[in-house]
């Protein structure tokens, strides 16, 4: 959540606290009208701290949007088996790919200076960082993530050698 949104939420909460219109009016019973104000402030603090609303705001057995329920039965076993097969296939592909030299990955000369190594690393990280490719499809994100890890490894190997 951006700083602007946090500031806007705090401003709205303060406007509600300052306004004479409440869910529980302060007129009839003193201090009883503070219940909704206290709840609102607590909810705001929780949201700003954790970036989500508490679980009691979501319907159905503590299920939050985006979560999937545990699968059971034969279809669950099949999906687990296919996931294991995909993981094994990816692992075997990564083992088959030949390791390239760090200077080839970074696109620099073998005898590059420390500054050249850092400049090449920074430019490639800007290009392949997971935050930069978050809007792309899942396959491209995974590809960029693998490339990003390869770049980081090459950078540490170049600095340590």
C-alpha positions as CSV (number, residue, x, y, z in Angstrom):
1,X,0.0,0.0,0.0
2,X,1.4,3.4,-1.0
3,X,2.0,6.2,1.4
4,X,-0.7,8.2,-0.3
5,X,-3.3,5.5,0.5
6,X,-2.2,5.2,4.1
7,X,-2.4,9.0,4.5
8,X,-5.9,9.0,2.9
9,X,-7.1,6.3,5.2
10,X,-5.8,8.1,8.3
11,X,-7.4,11.3,7.1
12,X,-10.8,9.6,6.6
13,X,-10.6,8.0,10.0
14,X,-9.8,11.3,11.7
15,X,-12.7,13.0,9.8
16,X,-15.1,10.3,11.1
17,X,-13.8,10.7,14.7
18,X,-14.2,14.5,14.5
19,X,-17.7,14.4,12.9
20,X,-20.8,14.6,15.1
21,X,-22.4,11.8,13.1
22,X,-21.6,8.3,14.6
23,X,-23.1,4.9,14.4
24,X,-23.6,5.1,18.1
25,X,-24.4,8.7,19.1
26,X,-22.6,10.3,22.1
27,X,-25.7,12.2,23.1
28,X,-27.7,9.6,25.1
29,X,-25.1,7.6,27.0
30,X,-21.7,9.2,27.7
31,X,-18.7,7.1,26.6
32,X,-20.9,4.5,24.8
33,X,-20.5,6.5,21.6
34,X,-16.7,5.9,21.7
35,X,-17.1,2.2,21.0
36,X,-17.5,2.7,17.2
37,X,-14.6,5.2,17.2
38,X,-12.3,2.8,19.1
39,X,-13.3,0.0,16.8
40,X,-12.5,2.1,13.7
41,X,-9.1,3.2,15.0
42,X,-8.2,-0.4,15.9
43,X,-9.3,-1.6,12.5
44,X,-7.2,1.1,10.8
45,X,-4.2,0.2,12.9
46,X,-4.6,-3.5,12.0
47,X,-5.0,-2.7,8.3
48,X,-2.0,-0.4,8.2
49,X,0.2,-2.9,10.1
50,X,-0.8,-6.1,8.2
51,X,-2.0,-4.8,4.9
52,X,-5.3,-6.7,5.1
53,X,-8.5,-6.7,7.1
54,X,-9.0,-9.2,10.0
55,X,-10.4,-12.6,9.1
56,X,-13.8,-12.0,10.7
57,X,-14.6,-9.6,7.8
58,X,-14.6,-12.5,5.3
59,X,-17.4,-15.0,5.0
60,X,-17.1,-18.7,5.5
61,X,-14.8,-20.4,8.0
62,X,-12.1,-17.8,8.0
63,X,-11.7,-18.0,4.2
64,X,-10.0,-14.9,2.8
65,X,-10.2,-14.1,-0.9
66,X,-7.3,-15.6,-2.9
67,X,-7.0,-18.6,-0.6
68,X,-8.0,-22.0,-1.9
69,X,-9.5,-24.7,0.3
70,X,-7.6,-27.9,0.7
71,X,-8.5,-30.4,-2.0
72,X,-9.5,-33.9,-1.0
73,X,-10.2,-37.0,-2.9
74,X,-8.8,-38.6,-6.0
75,X,-8.5,-35.2,-7.9
76,X,-6.3,-33.9,-5.1
77,X,-3.9,-36.8,-5.4
78,X,-3.8,-36.4,-9.2
79,X,-3.0,-32.6,-8.9
80,X,-0.3,-33.3,-6.3
81,X,1.2,-36.0,-8.6
82,X,1.2,-33.7,-11.6
83,X,2.8,-30.9,-9.5
84,X,5.5,-33.3,-8.4
85,X,6.1,-34.4,-12.0
86,X,6.4,-30.7,-13.1
87,X,8.9,-30.0,-10.3
88,X,11.0,-33.0,-11.3
89,X,10.9,-32.0,-14.9
90,X,12.1,-28.4,-14.1
91,X,14.8,-29.8,-11.9
92,X,16.1,-32.1,-14.6
93,X,16.0,-29.2,-17.2
94,X,18.0,-27.0,-14.9
95,X,20.6,-29.8,-14.4
96,X,20.9,-30.3,-18.2
97,X,21.5,-26.6,-19.0
98,X,25.2,-25.9,-19.2
99,X,26.6,-23.4,-16.7
100,X,27.8,-20.2,-18.4
101,X,30.8,-18.2,-17.2
102,X,29.8,-15.3,-14.9
103,X,31.3,-12.7,-17.2
104,X,29.1,-14.1,-20.1
105,X,26.0,-13.8,-18.0
106,X,26.8,-10.2,-17.0
107,X,27.9,-9.4,-20.6
108,X,31.3,-8.0,-19.6
109,X,35.0,-8.8,-20.3
110,X,36.8,-11.4,-18.2
111,X,39.2,-8.8,-16.8
112,X,36.5,-6.2,-16.0
113,X,37.1,-3.9,-13.1
114,X,34.9,-3.9,-10.0
115,X,33.1,-0.8,-11.2
116,X,32.3,-2.4,-14.5
117,X,31.0,-5.5,-12.8
118,X,28.7,-3.5,-10.5
119,X,27.4,-1.3,-13.4
120,X,26.6,-4.4,-15.5
121,X,25.0,-6.1,-12.5
122,X,22.8,-3.0,-11.7
123,X,21.7,-2.6,-15.3
124,X,20.7,-6.3,-15.6
125,X,18.9,-6.2,-12.2
126,X,16.9,-3.2,-13.2
127,X,15.8,-5.2,-16.3
128,X,15.0,-8.6,-14.7
129,X,14.0,-7.7,-11.1
130,X,10.7,-9.5,-10.1
131,X,9.1,-6.2,-9.2
132,X,9.7,-4.9,-12.7
133,X,8.1,-7.9,-14.4
134,X,5.2,-8.4,-11.9
135,X,2.6,-7.2,-14.5
136,X,3.7,-9.8,-17.1
137,X,2.4,-13.3,-17.4
138,X,3.3,-16.0,-14.9
139,X,5.7,-17.8,-17.4
140,X,7.6,-14.6,-18.1
141,X,7.8,-13.9,-14.4
142,X,9.3,-17.3,-13.7
143,X,11.7,-16.9,-16.6
144,X,12.8,-13.4,-15.3
145,X,13.1,-14.8,-11.8
146,X,15.4,-17.6,-13.0
147,X,17.5,-15.0,-15.0
148,X,17.6,-12.7,-11.9
149,X,18.9,-15.5,-9.7
150,X,21.5,-16.4,-12.4
151,X,22.6,-12.7,-12.5
152,X,22.9,-12.6,-8.7
153,X,25.0,-15.8,-8.7
154,X,27.2,-14.6,-11.5
155,X,27.8,-11.2,-9.7
156,X,28.8,-12.9,-6.4
157,X,31.1,-15.3,-8.3
158,X,32.7,-12.4,-10.1
159,X,33.3,-10.5,-6.9
160,X,34.6,-13.5,-5.0
161,X,37.1,-14.6,-7.7
